[in-house]
Amino acid sequence: MTEIHLSLERALAALLDRADYRPLRRSELSRALGIGPDRRRELRAALRAMEDRGEVVRYRRNRYGRPDRSETFTGALSIHPRGFGFVTDEAAPDREAYVPAEALAGALHDDRVRVAVVAAPPREPRRRRRDAAPALRWRGRVLEVLERPARPVVGLLHEGPGGPAVIPDDPRFPQNVRIDGPGGALRELPPAGRKVTVALAPWAPHHRVPRGRVIEDLGDPADPAVAMTGLLRRHGIAETFPGAAERQARAVRPPAPDAAETAGRRDLRGLAAFTVDPEDAKDYDDAVSLEPDADGGWRLGVHIADVAHFVPPDSAIDREARERGTSTYLVDRTVTMLPGHLTAEVCSLRPEQDRFTRSVLLRLAPDGTVCSAETFPSRIRSRARLSYRQVQAFFDGADPGGIPAEAADALRAMRGLARALRARRMRAGALDLQTPEIRCQLDAGGRVTAIERRTETEAYGLIEEFMLAANRAVAQRLGAAGSPCLYRIHDAPDAAQWEEMARDLGELGFELATRSREALNRLVRQAAGTPLAYPVTLAILRNLKRALYAPHHRPHFGLAFDDYTHFTSPIRRYPDLVTHRLLDAVERGASPPLRNEALKELGLHCSRREREADEAERESVELKRLDYYAARLADGDTGPWPATVVSAIPRGVLVELPDTLQRGLVPFATLPGGRARRDGPGRTPGDRIEVRLARVDLARRQVDFRPAVSGSGRSASASRRRAPRPARRPRDRRG
């Protein structure tokens, strides 16, 4: 910014801060400042810069003034990779402020901050970029950092012009960290080029560049394990357990079948119960059983490991489990919520071993209607440990082996019942969003050898329907008893999210007719079976609110349930363990162990920990997939591969490889017709195009492709076979 602009901003600030100032239009500001017509462009630029920083707000009728500094709120700051951030009000989650990069005041991602907000939306750019900040009701400016998370920064140590610095791995950390020296147990700095952990210095209002000390040398960044370890450090996920929790867990033993503590438990060991999990699962916390009922319906049993029996409240194990909130599943490792002895031995529903459980017994009509539900403590003996692949192969007519006859009979009936349950949910308006998942196969050194799509969709869906039904039944039981409950809530999108969703869907060629679940499901059905099925699902998902844990009762938008909680995974989710304790108190007629105020705090904490685990899991897949393509590029294996155009940006088109879900950019200049053409084959969402790998940028996590080249050396034409699509909204061709 020039000195002239700074001088004009200072003059504006002095005028706006006068005690007798009242909001003025731009023309009135010009007269008040004595600015002639030749400097009005400078005035507009100064007002825009001050507005971006939150120092000026435009009120009704385009009058400018200072924001009301009495309007502030507190919340966690989430920074976008492009530099701006968002803060959600802790006291009113529906209120969110957009904070421009210039107004962050040195605050970092996940800082708890106090922001000053103004009741005016940000200006809409004339031509909206796909990654631009969405229009929000509030704009804010960070006033101070109230709390900085203790978790460190992970990145690459290098020697910069101003001394040692660390380039953060996290794309939401836009600045390098200036290093003041070693810290913790380190006595000297590691050599440049090492992956390190940095403890940040406390926030200071006058510091715009973050500072810290290197406290850990993680190792060579080329080592595949180092990247995953750094990812865990960055998200504050501890791999090892405190000694007290480990010792306490090791002392726990499964009860003998005739132990006195089995009193009061219903003996269900005669049921043909079994577990269904991923092939590489080590803990089995849910089993299912099915028996015909006398009236032609079914008795569905959902039996969940009774973790609460072995983990007393506020014990060393419980405190650590609460802090973790959830288990984390990375590509190359699992970080469990509970110590391994409990997770894989004592609580796990291992086949042919007696285990303590809490059971939900549902009486179901043939059409999936729940006629009654009963909950109680129980004992079971799982008859088989099945995998999703086995069950899917069985459904597909193959003989996978290892499925006992009684389990096979139950699976045949369960298949029809799960379909009926799902059909009822869909008729009630539940969102029908199914996202594909990929698996990375690793060698002994942790490097990816292959990537494949998950195919056991019906087997997964079967177990999912039964768990949903059990979770809903427990929520209704707690609600009917007047007990506190840690509900799983999912609010409907707000107006800004609906608008953003409609815009994103429109770019894919789909028109959102009404703001309803029914309209979303219609679009999903229209896109099904086409290359745009997954992009449409993503466009919806990224504009939905995140599901949360809270003690107040609200409907679940995505599932279309009035009552819902989490009960079925207490080995890996702390809210489920809490629900078990609340349910136990209701069944015994005892006082609830937690009241709403404690549940509110717990819900906020577990929601944060769940978000961290989800981000770590997603990043682990992203990093391993990037490593996979970087290795293929180094080996000269660049394709060609089929790809689908999913969107267009000013530089080119984004494409997705259907087999691995890897996305990348194909520049317009490399497509037939070059930059001059912005439409035609290979440029519209849904177009299919053959591409070759051109570049992998591990630091920026970006992949570039080029159109496959024919034998003559000319760019091969993109396929003109496009996905069937619904009526398209007229495109806005302006600017």
ABEGO torsion letter per residue (X at the ends): XBAAAAAAAAAAAAAAABAABBBBBAAAAAAAAGBBAAAAAAAAAAAAAAAAAGABBBBBGGBBBBBBAABBBBBBBBBBAAGBBBBBBAABAABBBBBBAAAAGGBBBGBBBBBBBBBBBBBBBABBBAABBBBBABBBBBABBABBBABBBBBBBBBBAAEBBBBBABAABABBBBBAEBBEABABBBBBGBBBBBBBBBBBAABABBBBBBABBAEBAABAAAAAAAAAAAAGBBABBBAAAAAAAAABBBBBAABAAABGBBBAAABBBBBBBBAABABBABBBBBBBBAAGBBBBBBBBBBAAAABBBGBAAAAAAAAAGBBBBBAABBBBABBAAAAABAABBBBGBBBBBBBBBBBBBAAGBBABBBBBBBBBBBABBBBAAAAAAAAAGBBAEGBBAAAAAAAAAAAAAAAAAAAAAAAAGBBBBBBBBBBBBBBAAGBBABBBBBABAAAAAAAAAAAAAAAAAAAAAAAAAGBBBBBBBBBBBBAAAAAAAAAAAAAAGBBBABBBAAAAAAAAAAABGBAAAAAAAAAAAAABBBBBBBABBBBBAAAGBABBBBAABAAABAAAAAAAAAAAAAAAGBBBABBAAAAAAAAAAAAAAAAAAAAAAAAAAAAAAAAAAAAAAAAGBAOBBBBBBABBBAAEBBBBBAAAGBBBBBBAAABBGEAABABEBGABBGBBBBBBBABBBAAAGBBBBBBBBBAAGBBBBBBABBBBBBBBBBBBABX
